[in-house]
Amino acid sequence: MLIVALDPPYDADVLKWIEYRYNLLKPYVQGFKIGLPAILEVGFKAIGKILKNYEGLLIADLKLADIGDIMCISAERAWIHGFNAIIAHTFVGYEQALDKLSKLCRERMLKLILVVSMSHKGSAEFIDRHVEEFSELARKVGAWGIIAPATRPNVLKRIRAFVGNNIKILAPGIGTQGAEPGTAICNGADYEIVGRAITHTENVLENAFKIIEQQKEEVAKCRGLQ
Ligand code: BMP
């Protein structure tokens, strides 16, 4: 299961860049994640037009970290323009923050994805000290999914063991950040998020196929099918 992160480089024509990759990849992947590099340049509205009627996961990655009322306004904007999932940080806590955001997400049928650990090393400095508490809060608010690192298998496994199987785990860190395709799924993730190793290459489709193939092989290996 593969989600493609569409993060255009600063000098790209953002809409053309997204449209090209989206059209090539959409038959083969389970979703797309759009983050700040694109949203800041052209906004949800323009991006939403390109991705209109897409039936897979369409994640607005704002990594929201604000008071509840303001996170709700941002989430509502993502929803209005066709996104069906939104990423928020967990450290803002429950009261007057994730209580409100999770309620809005339920009303709008928007999938709430909470960051409980990150793929870069600095995640160990503060965030990872609270992985269990964040996972607990994600369960409490009924989050659809959580973000956990493909780059640190032990953290990922610990999170899966803690949350059980009723919550999706989305794992970034494959490819450019060093983790091998398929390994996060073997360690408990449902989806691997891959960006630059696909989107910042000459042969976007070819590289996507390679990653999908590697995922299949790795998963077959770890599940003892090979
Ligand atoms: P790439 O495969 O190019 O490294 O992209 C990873 C994507 O996942 C980026 O969009 C990044 O913002 C996101 N991400 C991450 O890398 N680590 C995290 O902990 C959380 C993320 O959302």
Boltz pocket constraint, residues with backbone or C-beta under 6 A from the ligand:
constraints:
  - pocket:
      binder: B
      contacts: [[A, 5], [A, 6], [A, 7], [A, 33], [A, 35], [A, 61], [A, 117], [A, 118], [A, 119], [A, 120], [A, 147], [A, 149], [A, 172], [A, 173], [A, 174], [A, 175], [A, 176], [A, 177], [A, 193], [A, 194], [A, 195], [A, 196], [A, 197]]
      max_distance: 6.0
